[in-house]
Amino acid sequence: MMLENARVLAVDLADAAQALVQGARPGAPDLKPDRSFVTALDRAIEAELAARIADRFPDHGILGEEGVAVNDGADWTWVLDPVDGTGAWVAGVPVHGTLIALLQGGVPVLGVMDMHRTRDRWLGVRGQVTTHNGAPCRSRAGTALAQAILSVSSPDFFGPRDLPALDAMRAATGWRVWGASCLAYGRLASGGTDIALDAGLELWDWAPFAPIIEGAGGRVTDWEGRPLRLGSGKRVLAAGDATLHDAARRVIETSPGDHAGVTDKA
């Protein structure tokens, strides 16, 4: 019952974010310490979503990219990225969206990726089939690594210890797609791409991925193959099926980089 009530709220939150985005303009962005952009819209969406969560579930925790932090240590915790891809929003590139996740005991059990301009919405709930715009979706299975389409948010997010793995994956895969932000993970869940490789991500960047991609038949972990949960590092690997994920992991493991640590976003 809790997950169903949360699913209803998550859809309401995505609708509320869409209403704030439509007709809005980026305005002059501020530069955060990590050199990423933030705008008034980021802050407005986060405040609105946090207020709705607090009204519906006052005992739940909330963590937002722009600073909202409520009920630290709560068993149920919402994670918000009001505008994933703010740089794309400022530049007018339509790959930005709102990310919403719910963690239970630190494990993501619900995720929403809602794209502002394309109006694509992926919804994943633990134990359920992922939906894309309300219809069930499946990741692409059976693709060989040499024919796989690899997506990477930005090579700028890869530190010196990460770049050898990126270079190895570029050489091992059939084609690369760059700069799609969270949309790349939605397209993987719908079978449009095969592998997503990223470094330099924060909790709010990847929190919805596990329920969405796993509910579509794919697999997503950190680079060491560990499930994503609160406290996971900044490196994410997703694939359309377990076999392809294992093949990608072997490429990472045998590349010359240092795969034991984490990196800061460039």
Rosetta silent file (secondary structure, phi, psi, omega in degrees, C-alpha in Angstrom):
SEQUENCE: MMLENARVLAVDLADAAQALVQGARPGAPDLKPDRSFVTALDRAIEAELAARIADRFPDHGILGEEGVAVNDGADWTWVLDPVDGTGAWVAGVPVHGTLIALLQGGVPVLGVMDMHRTRDRWLGVRGQVTTHNGAPCRSRAGTALAQAILSVSSPDFFGPRDLPALDAMRAATGWRVWGASCLAYGRLASGGTDIALDAGLELWDWAPFAPIIEGAGGRVTDWEGRPLRLGSGKRVLAAGDATLHDAARRVIETSPGDHAGVTDKA
SCORE:     score description
SCORE:     0.000 S_00000001
   1 L     0.000  -38.998 -179.846    0.000    0.000    0.000 S_00000001
   2 H   -60.073  -46.185 -178.280    2.852    2.394    0.818 S_00000001
   3 H   -65.564  -36.238  178.692    4.406    1.995   -2.630 S_00000001
   4 H   -66.986  -43.810  176.990    1.071    2.491   -4.366 S_00000001
   5 H   -62.271  -38.698  178.218    0.394    5.673   -2.397 S_00000001
   6 H   -67.040  -38.482  178.674    3.931    6.826   -3.189 S_00000001
   7 H   -60.301  -44.467  179.196    3.436    6.054   -6.885 S_00000001
   8 H   -60.454  -44.061  178.634    0.338    8.267   -6.951 S_00000001
   9 H   -65.371  -41.551 -178.459    2.249   11.082   -5.279 S_00000001
  10 H   -59.246  -39.722  177.389    5.251   10.658   -7.601 S_00000001
  11 H   -65.274  -41.465  177.004    3.013   11.147  -10.633 S_00000001
  12 H   -61.759  -40.698  178.706    1.527   14.254   -9.011 S_00000001
  13 H   -63.531  -43.540  178.963    5.033   15.574   -8.354 S_00000001
  14 H   -63.266  -39.818  176.982    6.076   15.035  -11.986 S_00000001
  15 H   -63.040  -41.050 -179.935    2.928   16.836  -13.156 S_00000001
  16 H   -64.414  -40.749  177.661    3.678   19.736  -10.813 S_00000001
  17 H   -63.387  -43.191  178.510    7.233   20.022  -12.150 S_00000001
  18 H   -59.253  -42.042 -178.582    5.950   20.011  -15.722 S_00000001
  19 H   -62.719  -35.294  178.992    3.496   22.809  -14.910 S_00000001
  20 H   -73.964  -31.580 -177.550    6.320   24.966  -13.553 S_00000001
  21 H   -75.625  -42.272 -172.971    8.566   24.315  -16.563 S_00000001
  22 L   -61.669  123.693 -178.780    6.076   24.991  -19.322 S_00000001
  23 L    85.672   -7.883  179.242    6.414   28.585  -20.465 S_00000001
  24 L   -79.584  155.668  174.915    9.376   29.251  -18.169 S_00000001
  25 L  -118.942  149.581 -174.620   12.646   30.680  -19.412 S_00000001
  26 L   -60.351  -39.439 -173.082   16.049   29.802  -17.967 S_00000001
  27 L    69.776 -173.809 -178.868   17.110   33.296  -16.987 S_00000001
  28 L   -79.026  120.870 -179.727   20.663   33.976  -15.835 S_00000001
  29 L   -79.981  155.621  169.363   22.099   30.861  -14.139 S_00000001
  30 E   -98.054  151.842  178.611   24.272   30.830  -11.049 S_00000001
  31 E  -100.760  121.590  179.897   27.453   28.756  -10.981 S_00000001
  32 L   -82.552  168.438 -179.005   27.662   26.296   -8.079 S_00000001
  33 L   -57.633  -29.074  178.920   30.960   25.229   -6.438 S_00000001
  34 L   -85.138    8.596  176.263   31.048   22.066   -8.585 S_00000001
  35 L    75.025   12.579  173.548   30.865   24.322  -11.679 S_00000001
  36 L   -93.183  161.817 -178.536   27.349   23.179  -12.601 S_00000001
  37 E   -87.322  152.132  167.242   24.495   25.606  -13.233 S_00000001
  38 E  -140.524  142.723 -179.626   21.495   26.319  -11.036 S_00000001
  39 L  -125.379  171.925  175.975   18.552   28.561  -11.920 S_00000001
  40 H   -59.880  -31.649  179.765   15.523   29.996  -10.154 S_00000001
  41 H   -66.302  -42.710  175.905   13.481   27.231  -11.795 S_00000001
  42 H   -51.978  -50.091 -175.953   15.602   24.502  -10.157 S_00000001
  43 H   -67.224  -38.845 -178.589   14.952   26.028   -6.747 S_00000001
  44 H   -66.769  -42.851  179.364   11.237   26.639   -7.389 S_00000001
  45 H   -64.140  -46.435 -178.574   10.583   23.077   -8.523 S_00000001
  46 H   -60.419  -42.729 -179.473   12.485   21.570   -5.587 S_00000001
  47 H   -64.352  -41.501 -179.232   10.614   23.744   -3.074 S_00000001
  48 H   -66.163  -45.904 -178.492    7.234   22.869   -4.579 S_00000001
  49 H   -66.332  -41.109  179.422    7.887   19.132   -4.686 S_00000001
  50 H   -63.049  -39.282  179.219    9.304   19.082   -1.165 S_00000001
  51 H   -64.193  -40.140  179.869    6.253   20.925    0.167 S_00000001
  52 H   -67.592  -39.640  178.174    3.904   18.394   -1.453 S_00000001
  53 H   -65.296  -45.865 -178.839    5.853   15.454   -0.037 S_00000001
  54 H   -62.150  -34.582  178.597    5.922   16.955    3.452 S_00000001
  55 H   -69.628  -39.160 -176.615    2.176   17.540    3.311 S_00000001
  56 H   -84.692  -39.835 -177.193    1.410   13.960    2.217 S_00000001
  57 L  -132.560   77.457 -173.890    4.117   12.074    4.151 S_00000001
  58 L   -64.535  -18.164  179.394    5.394   14.298    6.992 S_00000001
  59 L   -91.634   -3.092 -179.695    7.521   11.500    8.464 S_00000001
  60 L   -81.116  151.935  172.472    9.422   10.836    5.222 S_00000001
  61 E   -83.349  157.852  176.658   12.881   12.153    4.527 S_00000001
  62 E  -139.653  130.347  173.555   13.642   14.450    1.579 S_00000001
  63 E  -126.737  124.101 -179.563   17.009   15.100   -0.086 S_00000001
  64 E  -122.389  148.205 -179.335   17.206   17.615   -2.918 S_00000001
  65 L   -58.619  -34.847 -174.202   20.079   18.640   -5.158 S_00000001
  66 L   -92.120   15.372  168.426   19.510   22.308   -4.369 S_00000001
  67 L   117.032  -10.619  177.852   19.736   21.896   -0.605 S_00000001
  68 L   -64.610  129.945  178.276   16.436   20.598    0.756 S_00000001
  69 E  -146.258  110.884 -174.575   17.149   18.141    3.592 S_00000001
  70 E  -128.710  136.884  174.304   14.270   16.913    5.770 S_00000001
  71 L    52.620   57.744  178.605   14.092   14.102    8.373 S_00000001
  72 L   -55.132  132.763  178.449   17.634   12.838    7.973 S_00000001
  73 L    88.781    1.281  178.727   17.822    9.075    8.560 S_00000001
  74 L   -62.926  147.769 -179.610   14.150    8.374    7.815 S_00000001
  75 L   -64.689  -41.394  176.526   13.437    4.871    6.515 S_00000001
  76 E  -101.532  121.228 -176.773   11.509    6.289    3.545 S_00000001
  77 E  -134.100  126.909  175.438   13.419    9.080    1.798 S_00000001
  78 E   -88.443  139.767  178.914   12.538   11.006   -1.350 S_00000001
  79 E  -121.779  128.015 -172.222   15.404   12.163   -3.571 S_00000001
  80 E  -123.352  130.760  165.926   14.823   15.095   -5.933 S_00000001
  81 E  -121.453   97.991 -170.748   16.699   16.478   -8.906 S_00000001
  82 E   -62.194  -39.076  175.013   14.384   19.297  -10.019 S_00000001
  83 E  -137.215   96.068  172.695   16.180   19.898  -13.335 S_00000001
  84 E   -79.520  122.595 -174.259   18.622   17.197  -14.360 S_00000001
  85 L    92.298   41.527 -179.993   20.603   18.751  -17.201 S_00000001
  86 H   -60.679  -35.407  176.836   20.355   22.392  -16.156 S_00000001
  87 H   -59.769  -40.479  176.784   23.179   23.225  -18.564 S_00000001
  88 H   -66.109  -39.009  177.180   21.107   21.786  -21.404 S_00000001
  89 H   -59.438  -46.378 -179.856   18.090   23.782  -20.182 S_00000001
  90 H   -64.427  -38.369 -177.911   20.123   26.997  -20.253 S_00000001
  91 H   -81.037   -9.120 -179.269   21.518   26.160  -23.716 S_00000001
  92 L    81.368   21.790  177.585   18.103   25.257  -25.137 S_00000001
  93 L   -97.043  121.625 -166.352   18.960   21.581  -25.720 S_00000001
  94 L   -82.236   53.069  178.194   15.835   19.498  -24.920 S_00000001
  95 L  -119.947   24.484  179.999   17.403   16.708  -22.840 S_00000001
  96 L  -100.875  151.507 -178.686   16.573   18.067  -19.372 S_00000001
  97 E  -159.614  174.882  175.504   14.058   16.561  -16.999 S_00000001
  98 E  -100.567  133.152  178.183   12.920   16.127  -13.413 S_00000001
  99 E  -112.683  130.577 -178.843   14.144   13.076  -11.484 S_00000001
 100 E  -132.444  131.394  177.901   12.190   11.757   -8.516 S_00000001
 101 E  -139.263  154.265  172.843   13.090    8.699   -6.441 S_00000001
 102 E  -124.621  127.181  178.746   11.945    7.049   -3.238 S_00000001
 103 E  -106.741  139.728  169.734   14.376    5.039   -1.113 S_00000001
 104 E  -117.926  120.010 -176.337   13.430    2.512    1.534 S_00000001
 105 L    58.122   31.016  179.251   16.250    1.720    3.918 S_00000001
 106 L    85.742   -2.702 -177.271   18.608    3.422    1.478 S_00000001
 107 E  -104.432  127.154  178.121   17.519    1.265   -1.485 S_00000001
 108 E   -64.916  124.491 -179.165   15.740    2.912   -4.466 S_00000001
 109 E  -120.333   -9.478  178.734   12.273    1.362   -4.797 S_00000001
 110 E  -148.400  139.403  178.372   10.511    3.942   -6.987 S_00000001
 111 E  -147.092  142.211  174.536   11.790    6.207   -9.735 S_00000001
 112 E  -129.339  132.638  168.376   10.397    8.764  -12.165 S_00000001
 113 E  -120.864  117.154 -174.906   12.208   10.401  -15.068 S_00000001
 114 E  -122.958  111.974 -176.074   10.077   13.122  -16.630 S_00000001
 115 E   -85.556  129.088 -171.613   11.452   14.949  -19.667 S_00000001
 116 L   -70.340  -41.648 -173.340   10.318   18.553  -19.902 S_00000001
 117 L   -94.116  -39.647 -179.082   10.375   19.146  -23.648 S_00000001
 118 L   -82.150  -14.704 -178.254    9.795   15.728  -25.184 S_00000001
 119 L    62.627   25.128  171.512    7.120   14.891  -22.555 S_00000001
 120 L   -80.805  138.595  177.698    8.546   11.392  -22.125 S_00000001
 121 E  -136.908  124.308  173.902    7.938    9.908  -18.692 S_00000001
 122 E  -108.936  136.006  179.819    9.379    6.685  -17.282 S_00000001
 123 E  -130.580  121.978  177.784    7.998    5.250  -14.052 S_00000001
 124 E  -122.596  134.329  178.751    9.573    2.333  -12.223 S_00000001
 125 E  -133.030  134.554 -179.209    8.286    0.695   -9.037 S_00000001
 126 L   -49.648  128.965  177.941    9.890   -2.254   -7.256 S_00000001
 127 L    82.719    2.276 -179.254    8.264   -5.510   -8.350 S_00000001
 128 L  -123.797  158.700  176.236    6.430   -3.917  -11.286 S_00000001
 129 L   -75.351  133.312  178.288    7.084   -3.560  -15.005 S_00000001
 130 L   -64.239  144.273  176.383    8.412   -0.120  -15.921 S_00000001
 131 E  -116.059  147.708  173.322    6.145    2.117  -17.972 S_00000001
 132 E  -121.159  113.576 -175.294    6.985    4.710  -20.600 S_00000001
 133 L    52.993   39.270  174.667    4.162    7.213  -21.031 S_00000001
 134 L    88.491   -8.753 -179.062    1.847    4.759  -19.318 S_00000001
 135 E  -109.561  143.591  178.726    2.668    1.708  -21.458 S_00000001
 136 E   -57.910  143.256  178.251    4.967   -1.164  -20.400 S_00000001
 137 L  -131.926  155.960 -179.206    8.488   -0.901  -21.827 S_00000001
 138 L  -133.695  141.908  172.367   11.399   -3.307  -22.138 S_00000001
 139 L   -73.199  165.357 -177.739   15.119   -2.836  -22.535 S_00000001
 140 L   -87.188  125.351 -179.385   16.863   -4.455  -25.489 S_00000001
 141 L  -108.805  156.089  173.220   18.263   -7.915  -24.730 S_00000001
 142 L    84.760    7.665  179.234   20.709  -10.082  -26.675 S_00000001
 143 L   -80.455  131.268  175.589   22.891   -7.303  -28.105 S_00000001
 144 L   -74.239  148.544 -178.087   26.566   -8.223  -28.461 S_00000001
 145 H   -55.321  -40.106 -176.724   29.039   -5.782  -26.951 S_00000001
 146 H   -68.117  -19.193  177.431   30.625   -5.051  -30.338 S_00000001
 147 H  -104.703    0.261 -172.685   27.232   -3.950  -31.713 S_00000001
 148 L   -72.669  146.257  171.316   26.059   -2.124  -28.596 S_00000001
 149 E   -93.939  119.922 -178.722   25.135    1.574  -28.511 S_00000001
 150 E  -100.798  133.283  173.044   26.877    3.226  -25.568 S_00000001
 151 E  -110.969  143.357  178.345   25.614    6.461  -23.996 S_00000001
 152 E  -138.206  128.169 -177.614   27.781    8.813  -21.919 S_00000001
 153 L   -62.900  -51.001  177.568   26.435   11.975  -20.312 S_00000001
 154 L  -164.322  133.034  174.640   29.684   13.906  -20.680 S_00000001
 155 H   -64.688  -18.633  178.342   33.387   12.995  -20.849 S_00000001
 156 H   -65.596  -19.970 -179.548   33.966   16.056  -18.643 S_00000001
 157 H   -81.082   -9.354 -176.473   32.535   14.076  -15.710 S_00000001
 158 L   -93.639  118.788  175.652   35.315   11.469  -15.985 S_00000001
 159 L   -77.042  177.210 -177.693   38.389   12.128  -13.874 S_00000001
 160 L   -56.816  -34.185 -179.757   41.874   10.864  -14.774 S_00000001
 161 L   -76.713  -16.353 -178.668   41.259    7.535  -13.032 S_00000001
 162 L   -92.539  -29.171 -170.232   38.000    7.027  -14.960 S_00000001
 163 H   -60.299  -36.798  177.201   39.105    7.905  -18.483 S_00000001
 164 H   -59.034  -36.713  177.414   40.875    4.596  -19.278 S_00000001
 165 H   -67.287  -40.100  177.244   37.597    2.745  -18.679 S_00000001
 166 H   -62.635  -45.707  179.098   35.755    5.198  -20.928 S_00000001
 167 H   -61.136  -40.284  179.792   38.360    4.773  -23.670 S_00000001
 168 H   -65.716  -39.443  178.701   38.136    0.983  -23.378 S_00000001
 169 H   -69.827  -34.695  175.554   34.345    1.065  -23.641 S_00000001
 170 H   -61.109  -41.532 -178.491   34.538    3.362  -26.660 S_00000001
 171 H   -72.039  -29.197 -173.339   36.783    0.837  -28.374 S_00000001
 172 H   -87.095  -20.546 -173.774   34.643   -2.161  -27.408 S_00000001
 173 L  -100.550  168.386 -175.265   31.198   -0.886  -28.438 S_00000001
 174 L   -82.975  -33.991 -176.936   29.618   -0.292  -31.823 S_00000001
 175 E  -156.107  156.831 -179.202   28.485    3.327  -31.467 S_00000001
 176 E  -125.750  143.242  174.354   28.438    6.147  -28.937 S_00000001
 177 E  -123.585  129.507 -174.506   25.816    8.751  -28.003 S_00000001
 178 E  -116.319  145.920  165.412   26.941   11.774  -25.984 S_00000001
 179 L    79.253   19.885 -178.101   25.178   14.410  -23.918 S_00000001
 180 L   -87.266   -2.401 -179.269   21.666   12.967  -23.513 S_00000001
 181 L    53.507 -141.584 -176.540   21.664   13.403  -19.709 S_00000001
 182 L   -65.732  -22.854  179.472   18.924   11.394  -17.982 S_00000001
 183 H   -57.069  -31.521 -179.858   17.141   10.821  -21.310 S_00000001
 184 H   -60.775  -37.899 -179.092   19.825    8.248  -22.152 S_00000001
 185 H   -73.569  -32.552  173.032   18.712    6.044  -19.250 S_00000001
 186 H   -66.230  -42.542  179.051   15.098    6.295  -20.332 S_00000001
 187 H   -65.760  -32.528  175.136   16.025    5.306  -23.871 S_00000001
 188 H   -64.671  -43.215  179.275   17.963    2.337  -22.473 S_00000001
 189 H   -63.109  -28.133 -179.868   14.849    1.247  -20.547 S_00000001
 190 L   -95.904    4.772  176.119   12.836    1.476  -23.780 S_00000001
 191 L    86.431   13.948  179.712   15.375   -0.432  -25.888 S_00000001
 192 L   -83.864  -31.286  176.345   16.830    2.502  -27.798 S_00000001
 193 L  -127.930  173.891 -173.511   20.369    2.140  -26.435 S_00000001
 194 L  -116.306  -35.452 -176.590   22.245   -0.752  -24.859 S_00000001
 195 E  -137.932  141.267  170.666   24.766    0.531  -22.300 S_00000001
 196 E  -123.811  129.513  179.876   25.074    3.676  -20.190 S_00000001
 197 E  -126.978  125.568  178.946   28.404    4.538  -18.574 S_00000001
 198 E  -144.457  153.517  171.381   28.858    7.520  -16.302 S_00000001
 199 L  -132.779  165.715  177.160   31.185    8.909  -13.640 S_00000001
 200 L    74.398   16.774 -179.402   30.898   11.998  -11.458 S_00000001
 201 L   -89.710  153.150  175.434   27.215   11.442  -10.648 S_00000001
 202 L  -107.798  171.610 -177.269   25.548   12.253   -7.337 S_00000001
 203 H   -50.681  -48.103 -176.486   22.698   10.456   -5.554 S_00000001
 204 H   -69.182  -19.213  177.636   19.985   12.626   -7.139 S_00000001
 205 H   -74.695  -33.509 -172.801   21.473   12.009  -10.600 S_00000001
 206 H  -116.736   -6.216 -172.480   21.109    8.211  -10.452 S_00000001
 207 L   -55.105  -37.781 -179.428   18.524    7.419   -7.747 S_00000001
 208 L   -77.679  -11.245 -168.618   15.602    6.669  -10.135 S_00000001
 209 H   -64.703  -41.365 -173.422   17.661    4.459  -12.450 S_00000001
 210 H   -61.867  -53.904 -179.823   17.493    1.164  -10.547 S_00000001
 211 H   -64.340  -31.990 -178.852   13.698    0.755  -10.343 S_00000001
 212 H   -72.778  -51.659 -175.021   13.238    2.061  -13.891 S_00000001
 213 H   -72.718  -41.676  179.481   15.922    0.016  -15.649 S_00000001
 214 H   -67.245  -35.509  176.974   15.491   -3.153  -13.606 S_00000001
 215 H   -69.153  -15.244  177.033   11.714   -3.016  -14.071 S_00000001
 216 L   -97.430    1.031  178.562   12.347   -2.904  -17.827 S_00000001
 217 L   101.126   -0.069 -178.815   14.556   -6.014  -17.760 S_00000001
 218 L   -93.714 -172.474  179.068   17.943   -4.307  -17.619 S_00000001
 219 E  -136.917  139.579  178.974   20.645   -4.160  -14.998 S_00000001
 220 E  -142.104  133.394 -178.476   22.283   -1.151  -13.312 S_00000001
 221 E  -147.846 -175.741  165.040   25.071   -1.087  -10.704 S_00000001
 222 L   -81.400 -178.430 -176.132   28.192    0.810   -9.799 S_00000001
 223 L   -67.761  -20.049  179.064   31.354   -0.022  -11.748 S_00000001
 224 L   -88.465    1.145  178.915   32.212   -2.773   -9.274 S_00000001
 225 L    87.226   10.286  179.931   28.879   -4.505   -9.915 S_00000001
 226 L   -87.325  142.242  178.500   27.304   -3.513   -6.585 S_00000001
 227 E   -58.549  146.615  178.249   23.614   -2.515   -6.476 S_00000001
 228 L   -75.713  132.792  178.003   22.948    1.216   -6.310 S_00000001
 229 L  -159.425  171.786  178.008   21.873    2.441   -2.888 S_00000001
 230 L   -53.839  126.734 -177.006   22.416    5.346   -0.520 S_00000001
 231 L    98.758   -8.826  174.916   26.185    5.703   -0.144 S_00000001
 232 L   -62.220  156.270 -178.785   27.034    4.297   -3.576 S_00000001
 233 L   -75.998 -159.695 -172.262   29.795    6.151   -5.358 S_00000001
 234 L   -96.797    0.476 -174.521   29.683    8.354   -8.406 S_00000001
 235 L  -106.070  130.802 -175.898   30.161    5.685  -11.101 S_00000001
 236 E  -128.826  137.538  174.514   27.201    4.040  -12.825 S_00000001
 237 E  -131.567  123.710  177.488   26.978    1.232  -15.356 S_00000001
 238 E  -127.146  149.563  178.888   23.653    0.173  -16.900 S_00000001
 239 E  -149.400  160.373 -176.607   22.907   -2.338  -19.653 S_00000001
 240 L   -68.210  -25.379  173.785   19.919   -3.823  -21.410 S_00000001
 241 L  -151.647  170.834 -174.456   20.462   -7.273  -19.920 S_00000001
 242 H   -66.005  -35.383 -178.883   22.697   -9.063  -17.424 S_00000001
 243 H   -64.269  -45.152  178.655   24.873  -10.708  -20.081 S_00000001
 244 H   -67.707  -37.535  177.208   25.772   -7.400  -21.704 S_00000001
 245 H   -60.416  -43.601  178.803   26.298   -5.826  -18.280 S_00000001
 246 H   -62.633  -39.816  179.252   28.783   -8.596  -17.409 S_00000001
 247 H   -64.756  -41.420  178.254   30.627   -8.039  -20.704 S_00000001
 248 H   -66.193  -38.554  177.479   30.880   -4.307  -20.040 S_00000001
 249 H   -61.083  -38.829  179.293   32.115   -4.970  -16.509 S_00000001
 250 H   -65.295  -36.881  176.784   34.928   -7.133  -17.874 S_00000001
 251 H   -62.792  -44.839  179.847   36.012   -4.292  -20.154 S_00000001
 252 H   -63.698  -44.944 -177.482   36.108   -1.905  -17.204 S_00000001
 253 H   -62.152  -34.238 -176.558   37.963   -4.383  -14.986 S_00000001
 254 H   -93.415   -2.228  175.306   40.673   -4.998  -17.572 S_00000001
 255 L   -76.267  158.869 -171.512   41.175   -1.352  -18.495 S_00000001
 256 L   -79.689    2.187 -176.497   44.260    0.297  -16.937 S_00000001
 257 L   -76.249  173.305  175.930   42.420    2.830  -14.744 S_00000001
 258 L   -91.703  111.238 -173.401   41.987    2.853  -10.983 S_00000001
 259 L  -103.914    8.674 -175.980   38.513    1.441  -10.393 S_00000001
 260 L   -91.601  -21.146 -174.524   38.505    1.270   -6.620 S_00000001
 261 L  -102.596 -169.500  176.144   37.918    4.947   -5.838 S_00000001
 262 L  -125.676  163.830 -178.782   35.410    7.626   -6.660 S_00000001
 263 L  -125.543  160.485  172.949   35.812   10.928   -8.455 S_00000001
 264 L   -92.562  150.051  177.759   34.418   14.392   -8.137 S_00000001
 265 L   -63.052  135.106 -179.209   32.394   15.894  -10.953 S_00000001
 266 L   -70.708    0.000    0.000   34.633   17.969  -13.204 S_00000001
